[in-house]
Amino acid sequence: MPDTMPMMFDHCCLVYNTMKKSAKNIDGHLVWEGFLTRLINEELNFATPYYTSIRKELRRMGSVHQLRRGGSSTPSQWELLRPPTVELYQHSPQRRSDHVTILDSIDQRVVDLTKRVDTLERLLEQGIIVVKESA
């Protein structure tokens, strides 16, 4: 086990704690409303690529759950479930990211197969492929 935690863990803690400072208790749930991209990139001054990694890690640890997706002028809502801990960071399963990876893989296979079928149909129409009749 390493003696020091990766900086990503510290970033996650800072983002979570910043969200918690302005979160409101709504029906017994701690809810932060705002623009996560602005919080991470502008308020905390992390480089833009950190947004995705921090958000993914907070979700993976079960620290936050998105209640409402925001848009350009609409803030998102995030439920704060539990603060990030070393234990959660080191041992939480890759829940969401594994699921997305599997779906991405399936999507790519469908795209690849569609291209192959399109190519075969085009070649068949051009008469390049000769279908042999079995006797």
RAJO-V487111 format. One record per run of one state. SS is the DSSP state (~ for helix, > for strand, _ for the rest). FROM is the first residue (numbers start at 1). TO is the last residue. If there is no record, write none. Layout:
# RAJO-V487111
((SS FROM TO) (SS FROM TO))
This chain:
# RAJO-V487111
((_ 1 6) (~ 7 21) (_ 22 23) (> 24 26) (_ 27 28) (> 29 34) (_ 35 35) (~ 36 43) (_ 44 49) (~ 50 60) (_ 61 63) (> 64 68) (_ 69 75) (> 76 80) (_ 81 85) (~ 86 91) (_ 92 94) (~ 95 125) (_ 126 135))
